[in-house]
Each structure stands twice: as C-alpha cells, then as structure tokens.
Amino acid sequence: MNIELVARDVVINEEVHGRVEQKLERIMERTHMETPTRMMVENTKGRYVASITMHVKGREIVAQAEEKNMLQAIDEAIDKADRQFKKHRDKMRTKR
C-alpha cells in the first residue's frame, strides 16, 4: 500500500496514522493494483480539512471534508472516497 500522509499545522500521532492506514486499507482491498494515495490534513482557522487523492485506473478520486474535529474530518473524507471508488468500480464492471 502506497499512502502518503501530509500534515499542515497539525500533529498526527501514531494512533491517528494507524487509523488512517486501516481505513484506507479497507478500500484498497477492493482493487488488485497498487494505488498511490495522498491524504492531507490541515488546520485552518480552528477547523480541520482532510483531503484524499487516489489515482485509480482511468480516474483520479478526490474527496475533501471539513469539520471541527480532526478524526471526524478524516473519517468523512475516507467515506466520501470510498463511495466514489465503489461507483467507479461498478462503472468499470458494467463496461465489460
């Protein structure tokens, strides 16, 4: 798994890092290829913004969430990316 975790004005401890890897791993299990993934978490004016960029075959999936709690922002962004990934996968299957 190829995950790049970037933090701006935020300190990400091992617990959060492990949680991110665990949730993204669940998404990556559905694809049989190495998928480069970049997750960026930043703090802007007391709100946390989490954004994910995944490069999958035929598409780039981008999801972003903004919340007051860092973990909620991360979870919401991952859920959005998961929904987009499922939709893309289903489209690719029906084209065959």
Secondary structure, DSSP 4 states (H G I P E B T S, - for coil): -EEEEEEES----HHHHHHHHHHHHHHHTT-SS--EEEEEEEEETTEEEEEEEEEETTEEEEEEEEESSHHHHHHHHHHHHHHHHHHHHHHHHHH-
